[in-house]
């Protein structure tokens, strides 16, 4: 017997939590591949390199010895200590292991931070364009994400002046991402300090998404923890370490919040996956970090090829991204409908890119994101196909 329609009920928040448009495009790309088409994938923000072998070996050993039980909700003590050592060795910053929470991916860290900091009706300021899930984490706890339009004049990043201008009585926190998705740009050290001061002066909290922090190609590479102890810093083993499917990340929080974050983690996750914690511990060893550095240089080489190649074709990319593995391109010379452009490029040229609709309300129809998460020869093939597509039959 079919269920009466009245019994199907969704919470009102679900109307405001949107799917990824890129997944529709990815589904079509997979269908074309199944039909025999060759597709160059530049749509998914996932490194193409496999998990480093030292990580795999460490997990095999843990599995063989049956070490697959629950860990403390905050994470394995030795992993928290290793992450603290990573901050000391990489950035010269002392972070107490007691401030570090190991989470199921950076998404788990963001969920904990937003749930602890945001009350219903409060506002979280963030840059637009930005990673779409961030605004949905706020909505999940009945708070509001307020997107602040940013452009090339600020490197597509929030500034302290914008934080001041958009702060209201409802604002509780500010989220910045450095480097960012989709633009790959960073918040410079002086600006980060100014943002932190502006937020703390108003009694708010600063959240800093640093999941691409290892993938920076020039400039002063640091962490927000070198600037302030009051920030909530989110990081992950997904991007720099190339471990997306392991779903393992971390959160560094001010000491006063750790107990409440721990309570929430106990209830939401119990703990991060144990095999992934052993994997993360191995990812922080010198031999694995050396592999990650080799891959960082490969990403830089790809950026340095693709950026001028796309500009030559007529894509407007006014700011050179210092990090991540994305180029956020203005397609005004070709179209004002990024979704239609992306779908047509896929169908006719076999190149998959992400329409700007996924990243906010700031001119999404005029932008697409290119991910250089494929090999240099494949990027060269993509550029040749795009050139032929733009030149027409």
N, C-alpha and C positions, 0 to 999 in steps of 0.2 A: 504494500500500500504506500503510495507516495506521501511524503511528509507534508502536512499542511503548510502553506506559505507563511502563515503567521508564526510558525515555530522557528523559522530561519531568521536569526537576528544577529546583526553585526554591531559591535561597538561603534559609536559615531566617529571615533578617531580613524577608522579604516578608510573612510572616504578621502582622507587627506594624506594617506600613505600610498605613494605612487610606485608603480613598478619601474624597473630599468627599461628605458626604450632600447638600450643597446642589446638587451636580451632578445627582443623581437628581431633585431637585425642579425644577431648571432644565430638565431634559429634558422633564418632564411639562408645564411651563409653555409650552415651545416647541411641544409637540404640541397643546396647547389653542389656542394662537395660530394654528397651521396649520389648525385646524378652524374658525377664525373667531371665537374668544373674544378679548376685550380683557383683557390682563393688565397690572397695574401691577407693575413689577419693583422690589422692594426687597430682593432677595436677594444680588445680586452686588456686591462691593466694587470697583466700577470707575466712575470719574467719567464722567458722561454728556456732558461737553463735548468737542468735537473737539480734535485737536492744534492748537495755536496756529499761525496762518498764518506768522509769522516763522520758525518751525521748519521748516515744509514748504518754504518758499522756500529756506532754506539747504541743505536736502537736495537739492532740485532742482538747485541750482547745483553741488553736489559731484558729483552724478550726471552732469551735462552735461560736467564736466571730467574724468570718469573716475577720480576719486580714491577708488577702492573696493578698495584693496589692504589686506593685513594691517597692523595698527598694532602697536606694541610691546605686549607682554602686559600691562603696567601701564596701558596706555591712551595716547591721543594726549597729548603733553606740554602742548599748549595747552589741552586740556580739563582736565587735572589742575591746571594753573595757574588756570583759570577757577573750578574748584570751590573752590580755596584762596581765591580772591578773594571768592566767595560767603560763605564763613565769616567773612572779615574784614569785609565790608560789612554782612552781615545780623546777625551776632552779636558783632562786635568781637573775634574770636578769630583769632589767627595760627596757621595750620596749614601746615606745609611741604608743597609739592606732592609731594615725594618720599615722603610718607607715604600718599598717596592712590592707590588702585587702582581703575580703572574696570572694571566687571564686567557680565556679562549679567544685568541685573536685580539687585534686592536678594537674590534667591534665590542668585545666583552668589556674592555677597559672603558670605552666611551659610554656603554650602557651603565656601568657602575658609576662613573663620574656624573653623568646627567641625572641619574636617579637620586644620588646623594645631594646634589647641589640645587636642583630645580624643583620648585613647588608648582602646583597647578596655577596656570595663568601667568607665571613669570616668563621672562624673555631671555633668549640666548642670542647674542649678536654674532654674526658670521659673515664672511665674504660671499658675494655672489658675482661670478660663478664659484661653485665649490662642490665638494663631494656630496652627492644627494642624500646618502644615509644619515649624515650628521643632523639634518633638520628633522628627520624621522625619529631619531633617538629622543629629541626634545618633545616631539608630539606624543611619543609613547608614554611619557610621564605627565601628560596633560599640560606641558609648557608650550611656549611658542618659539619657533625659530624666526629670527628677523634677519633677512638677507640684506646686506648693505652693498649696493652696486659699486664695483671696483673696476678699474680699467688700467691701461698701460701706463698712465701717469704715475701710478703707485706700484707698478709691477704686479697688478692684479691682486694686491694684498691690502688688508685693512691697515689704516694708519691710526695713530693716537688721536689725531684731529677728528677722524670719522667716528671713533669710539665716543669721543666727547659729544659730537653733534647728534649722535643717534641714541645716546643713553637716556632712558626714561625712568620713572619711578618703578616700572615693572621689570627693568633689566636686572638680572641676577649674575650673569656671567658672559664672557666673550670667548669665542673659539677661533683660533687661528691655526693654519696649517702651513708648515714650512719644512721642506718644499711642499707645494700644494698640488692637489689633483683638482682641476685638469690642466693647470697652467705651467707647473714645474718651477715656479718662481719661489724665492725665499723672502722672509722678513729679515731685513738687515738688523744687526745687533743693536744699534742705537734706537731704531724704531721699536724693536721688541721691548727694550727697556722703557721706552716712553709709553707703550701700550700697557705694560704691566703696572707702571705707576698710575696711569689714568684709571685702570680697573680697580686697583687696590685702594686708591683714594676715595672711591665711591662705595667701598665695602663689598665689591663684587669679587668674582673669582675668574682667573684666567686659565683656560684649557688650551694646551698646545699639542697639536697633532704632528708628531715627528716621525711618522712611519716611513717616510722617504729620506730621512735625515742622513743615512749612510750614502745615499746616491746624490752627492753634490760634487760638481765638476770644477768649480773655481770659487774663489772668494773666501771669506772668513767663516769656516765651518765650525759651528758651536751648537750648544743645546740651550734651551731656555733656562735650564737648571744652573747654567753659569751666570745667569742674570738675576734670577729670583728663586728663593726657596718656597715661595707661596703659590707657584703654578702647579697645575695638574698636568703632567706630561705623559702622553700616550705614545707608545712605540710598538713595534711588531717585528717578528722574524720573517714576515711574508716577502717584503720587497728587496731590501739589501741582501738578506740571507737566502732569498729564493725559496721560501718554504711556505707558499700560500696554502696548500692543502693541509698542512699540519695544524692550522688554526691555533696559533700560540703567539701571545703578545704580552705586554706588561703596562702597568700604570705606576707612575711615581707620584705620590701624594704628600701634602703637608702632614706632619705627624699627627695632628689633632683629628684628622679624618680617617686614619687607618682602621681604627676599631669599627667604625660604622661601615666602611667599605668591606671589611672582612665579614661582618654580619650579613650584608647583602650578598656577597659572593657565596657564602655558605648556603643561602637559600636559593639563589638563582642557578649556581653551577656545581655546588659542592667543591669542585676544584677543576682546574684546567686538565685536559687529558694527560695522563701519566706518560704514555709513550712520547708525546710531543714535548714534554718537559725534559726528558732525557735527550731528545733531539736538540732542543734549544741549548742545553748545557754543552753539547758537543759543538754547536754552531759558534760558541764563544771561544773555542780553543784557537791558538795561533795558526795552526795549519788550515782551519776552515776560514778564518778571517783573511788569510792570504788568497784563498780562492775567491772570496767575496770581492776583494780588491781588484783582482784580475777581471772580474765580471763588470765591476764599476767602470773600469777603463774601456771595456768593450761597449758599454752603454754610451759613454762619452763619444767614442768614435762614431757610433750610429747617429747620435744627435748632431755631431759636426758635419756629417754627410747630409742628413735629411733636412735640417733647417735651411741651408742655402738653396737646396734643390727645390723645396716647396716655395720659397720666396721667389725663385726664378720663374716658377710656373704661374705666379700671380696671387698666391695666398698671402694674406697680410698677417705677419707675425711680428708685431712691433717690438717685442721684448724678448731678448735671448734668455731662455729658461736656464737657471743655474743648476737645476737638479731634477729628480724623478726621472720618468722616461716618457714624457708627454710633450706634444706641441699643440697649443690651442690656437687655431687658425681662423681668421676672419675670411669668409667665403663670399663677401659682398660682390666681388667682381664676377661671380658666377651665378649666385642664387641668393634669395632671401628666405629660403625654406631648407634648413639644414637636414631635416628628416627626409624630405624628398631627394635632396642632393645625395645623401648617404645611401639611400636605397637604390637610386639610379646608378651611382658609382659601383655599387656591389653587383647589380644585375648586368651592367654593360661592360664593366672593366674588371670585375672580379677582385675588387679591393674593398675591404671592410674597415670603416672608420665609425666613430661614435658621434651622433648628432648632439648639438649643444643643448637640446631639450632636457637632457639628463642632469644638467649642472645648475639649473636655477632659472630665474626670470629675467636676467640681464642680457638682452639681445641674443637669446638662444637660437633663433632662426638664422643668425648670421655667422654662427661658429660651428666648427667640428673639432674633435680631438683626434689627433694621430698618436698612437702608442708605438714607440719603436722597440717593441718587445719581440722582434723577430730578427733573423740574421741580416747582416749587411747585404748579401746578394739578393735576399728577398725584398729588402727595402729598395734596392736598385730596380728590381722588377716592378715594384709598386709604382715608383716614380715614372717609369717608362709607360706603364698602363695609364696612369693619371694624365700624363702628357697627351697620349693618343686620345683619351676620352675628351679632354678639353679642346683639342684641335678638331674633333668631330670627324665624321666620315669623309 
